[in-house]
Amino acid sequence: MGIKEKTVLFIKRVLWKDVDSQTLWRYRQKAQSASSALSRAVNKCRYYRIMHSYNASIPLDTQFDGRPQFPHRYYGIFISVGAKIGKNCVIFHQVTIGSNTLADSKGKGAPVIGDNVYIGCGAKIIGNVTIGDNARIGANCVVTKDVPENCTVVAAQPRLIVHQQKRNNDFVGYDVKG
C-alpha cells in the first residue's frame, strides 16, 4: 500500500467516518489526558469531528465509569454534560440522556445511569433521574422518573384511532417565498 492509499485510509478512518467505538474512545481519552496541549487539542478536534459526522453530542466532560458499547455506532446520540454513566452500558442509536435545566422543575438536573444498563433505540432519559444497575430501557421510552435496579421500562402499547373516511396523507411542502 502506497503513501497515497495510506493517506486516504487515514482521512477516512480518523477524520471522518468509519471510526469504530474503540478508536473514538481512544481520542476521547487522549483529549482529556494527553501530556501536551497540542496533543489534547488535536485529539479533541478529531473527537468532535467524529461526533459531528454522526450527528451526535457526547461532551468530553460527561462522566463515564467505563467504556459503553454503541452497537449501532453514535448515530443521533445526545448525552448531557452533567450525566453520569456506569460501567458496561449499552447505548443504541438516537438515544438522549439529557439534563433538565428549568428553574421551577422538580426534575432539575442530569441523569445518573447505573452499571450494566441497556438503553434501547430512541429512548429518552431526561432530568434528575437515577437508572438502577442492570435495568433495561425499551426502545422509544421516555423516562422522567427513577428506575430501580433489575427492572425493565417499556412504552405502553400504541392505541389505534379508526377513521370513518379515507385520510389524505399527501405531503405539501412549505413555501417560504409565498
C-alpha positions as CSV (number, residue, x, y, z in Angstrom):
1,M,0.0,0.0,0.0
2,G,1.5,3.3,-1.1
3,I,1.6,6.6,0.7
4,K,-1.5,7.9,-1.2
5,E,-3.6,4.9,-0.2
6,K,-2.5,5.2,3.4
7,T,-3.3,8.9,3.5
8,V,-6.8,8.2,2.1
9,L,-7.4,5.5,4.6
10,F,-6.2,7.8,7.4
11,I,-8.5,10.5,6.4
12,K,-11.5,8.1,6.1
13,R,-10.9,6.4,9.4
14,V,-9.5,9.2,11.6
15,L,-11.0,12.4,10.4
16,W,-14.5,11.5,9.2
17,K,-16.5,8.3,9.1
18,D,-16.0,4.6,9.6
19,V,-14.4,5.0,13.1
20,D,-15.1,2.2,15.5
21,S,-16.0,2.7,19.1
22,Q,-12.5,1.8,20.3
23,T,-10.9,4.5,18.2
24,L,-13.3,7.2,19.2
25,W,-12.8,6.2,22.9
26,R,-9.0,6.5,22.4
27,Y,-9.4,10.0,21.0
28,R,-11.6,10.9,23.9
29,Q,-9.1,9.7,26.5
30,K,-6.2,11.5,24.8
31,A,-8.2,14.7,24.5
32,Q,-8.8,14.5,28.3
33,S,-5.4,13.4,29.5
34,A,-2.6,13.9,26.9
35,S,0.5,15.4,28.4
36,S,0.9,18.2,25.8
37,A,-1.7,20.9,25.0
38,L,-1.1,20.3,21.3
39,S,-1.9,16.6,21.5
40,R,-5.0,17.3,23.6
41,A,-6.2,19.9,21.0
42,V,-5.6,17.6,18.1
43,N,-7.5,14.7,19.7
44,K,-10.3,16.9,20.8
45,C,-10.7,18.1,17.2
46,R,-10.7,14.5,15.9
47,Y,-13.2,13.5,18.6
48,Y,-15.6,16.4,17.9
49,R,-15.3,15.9,14.1
50,I,-16.4,12.3,14.5
51,M,-19.2,13.3,16.8
52,H,-20.3,15.9,14.1
53,S,-20.2,13.3,11.3
54,Y,-22.6,11.0,13.3
55,N,-24.8,13.9,14.3
56,A,-24.0,13.1,18.0
57,S,-23.1,15.0,21.1
58,I,-21.2,13.3,23.8
59,P,-19.2,16.1,25.5
60,L,-15.8,15.3,26.9
61,D,-17.0,16.4,30.4
62,T,-19.6,13.7,30.5
63,Q,-18.6,11.2,33.2
64,F,-18.2,7.5,32.3
65,D,-17.2,4.8,34.8
66,G,-16.2,2.6,31.9
67,R,-16.4,2.5,28.1
68,P,-20.0,2.0,27.0
69,Q,-20.9,-0.1,24.0
70,F,-22.5,1.6,20.9
71,P,-23.8,-1.3,18.8
72,H,-25.1,1.0,16.0
73,R,-22.3,3.5,16.4
74,Y,-23.1,7.0,17.5
75,Y,-25.9,8.0,15.2
76,G,-28.0,10.7,16.8
77,I,-26.8,10.1,20.4
78,F,-27.0,13.0,22.8
79,I,-25.6,12.8,26.3
80,S,-25.7,15.8,28.6
81,V,-22.6,17.3,30.2
82,G,-23.9,16.6,33.7
83,A,-24.9,12.9,33.1
84,K,-23.1,10.1,34.8
85,I,-22.9,6.7,33.0
86,G,-21.9,3.5,34.8
87,K,-19.8,0.6,33.6
88,N,-20.7,-1.8,30.7
89,C,-23.7,0.2,29.5
90,V,-25.2,-0.5,26.0
91,I,-26.5,2.6,24.3
92,F,-28.3,2.3,20.9
93,H,-28.8,5.0,18.3
94,Q,-31.0,8.1,18.7
95,V,-30.8,7.9,22.5
96,T,-31.0,11.1,24.5
97,I,-29.6,11.3,28.1
98,G,-30.4,14.9,28.8
99,S,-30.5,17.4,31.6
100,N,-33.5,19.3,32.8
101,T,-32.4,22.9,33.5
102,L,-35.8,24.5,34.1
103,A,-35.6,26.5,37.3
104,D,-39.1,25.6,38.6
105,S,-38.9,21.9,37.7
106,K,-39.0,19.1,40.3
107,G,-36.7,17.1,38.0
108,K,-34.0,19.6,37.6
109,G,-30.6,18.0,37.0
110,A,-29.0,15.3,34.9
111,P,-29.5,11.5,34.8
112,V,-27.3,9.0,36.6
113,I,-27.2,5.7,34.8
114,G,-26.1,2.6,36.8
115,D,-23.9,-0.3,35.7
116,N,-24.9,-2.8,33.0
117,V,-27.8,-0.7,31.8
118,Y,-29.3,-1.5,28.3
119,I,-30.8,1.6,26.6
120,G,-32.8,0.8,23.5
121,C,-33.1,2.8,20.3
122,G,-34.7,6.2,20.6
123,A,-35.0,6.1,24.3
124,K,-35.1,9.5,26.2
125,I,-33.9,9.8,29.8
126,I,-34.4,13.3,31.0
127,G,-33.8,15.2,34.2
128,N,-32.6,14.3,37.6
129,V,-33.4,10.6,37.5
130,T,-31.4,7.5,38.6
131,I,-31.5,4.3,36.5
132,G,-30.5,1.4,38.7
133,D,-27.9,-1.3,37.9
134,N,-28.9,-4.0,35.3
135,A,-32.0,-2.0,34.2
136,R,-33.3,-2.1,30.6
137,I,-34.9,0.9,28.9
138,G,-37.0,-0.2,26.0
139,A,-37.0,1.4,22.5
140,N,-38.6,4.9,22.4
141,C,-39.4,5.1,26.1
142,V,-39.4,8.5,27.7
143,V,-38.1,8.2,31.3
144,T,-38.5,11.1,33.7
145,K,-38.7,9.1,37.0
146,D,-36.3,6.8,38.8
147,V,-36.0,3.2,37.6
148,P,-35.0,0.6,40.3
149,E,-32.2,-1.9,39.6
150,N,-33.1,-5.1,37.7
151,C,-36.2,-3.5,36.1
152,T,-37.3,-3.1,32.5
153,V,-39.2,0.0,31.3
154,V,-41.4,-0.3,28.2
155,A,-43.7,2.0,26.5
156,A,-47.5,1.5,26.6
157,Q,-49.0,-0.3,23.6
158,P,-49.9,2.2,20.9
159,R,-53.6,2.8,20.5
160,L,-55.5,2.8,17.2
161,I,-57.8,5.5,16.1
162,V,-60.2,4.3,13.4
163,H,-61.4,6.9,10.9
164,Q,-64.7,6.6,9.0
165,Q,-63.3,8.4,6.0
166,K,-60.1,7.9,4.0
167,R,-57.3,10.2,5.2
168,N,-55.3,12.4,2.9
169,N,-51.6,11.8,3.7
170,D,-50.1,13.8,0.8
171,F,-47.1,15.9,1.7
172,V,-47.4,19.5,0.9
173,G,-44.1,21.5,1.1
174,Y,-43.9,24.8,2.9
175,D,-43.2,27.7,0.5
176,V,-41.1,30.3,2.3
177,K,-41.5,32.8,-0.6
178,G,-45.2,32.8,-0.7
